[in-house]
Amino acid sequence: MPAPSTTSLKLDTETKERVKRLASARSRSPHWVMREAITQYVEREEKRERLRQDAVAAWTHYQTTGLHVTAGEADAWLAKLEAGLDAAAPKCHG
């Protein structure tokens, strides 16, 4: 893990007080609360961006190839998985 570096952050008074109250309630420092909040936000947004990129890639692939499964086929497959069965994914078709 790289050495931490200092970053300034300007908060309005109300938000700063909310952070302080939350930190006190959790027996943590305001610094810890802010770091944790930023870390969770960045992780969540990175996942969201990966999902968006995967969706764009899937849409581009579909537009290029026309290969797909129907909603019914996908639902039937997911129902089998939910039931604990070891089911192969449905085959894509044009």
N, C-alpha and C positions, 0 to 999 in steps of 0.2 A: 504494500500500500504506500503510495507516495506521501511525502511529508505534507501536512496540512498547510494551507496558506490562508491569510486573513482576507476577508471580503467585507466591505461595509454594506450595511443594509439599513435604509431609512424606513421607519414605520410610523404611521400616524399614532398619536397618543392612545387612542382607544384600543387599537390592535396591540400595541406594546403592553398595555395593562392586561388585556385578555391573555396574552402569552405569559405574563408574570403570574396571573392567577392560576392558569392551568399548570404551570411549572410547579408552583407551590403545592397544588392539590396532588400532584404526582411525585412529590419529593424529588424533583429534578431542577436543574438550572434552566433559566430562559434560553440560554445558549443551546442546551441539549434539545429542548423542545423545537427550536427553530431549525437546527440541523436535521433532526428527525423528520420534521415536516417537509423540508426541502428534499431529503433523500427519498421519502415515500412518493412525493410528487414526481420527481425525475424518473423513478422506477416505473410508476404507473404510466406516465406519458411515453416513455420508451416502449413499453408493451403496446400501448395504443398505436404508436407510430408503426411498430412491426406489423400489427394486425392490419393497419391501413395499407401498408406496402404489400402484404400478402394478398389482400383483397384486390388491389389494383393489378397485381401480377396474375391472379386467377381470372379476373375479368379479361385481361389482355390475351391470356391463353385461350379462354373460351371464344373470344372474337376471332382469333387466328385459326383455331381448330374446329370449333363447333362441338367439341366433346363435352358431355355433361351427364349428370344423373338427374332424374326427376325428383321432386320433393317427396313423392310417395316412396320411391326407392330408398332415398336417404332416411326417411322416417322409419321404414321397415327395418333397415340395417341398424339404426340407433336403438329401436325397440329391442332387437335381439341383444345388443351390447348391454342395454340397461337390465335385461333379464339375466345377465351373467353368462350368456352364450359367447363362444369364441367364433364370431362371424366375420367372414371376409368382407371387405368393402365392396359395394356394387361396382360393376364394370361400367366405365364411361362409354357412351355411344354418341353418335352424331345424329 
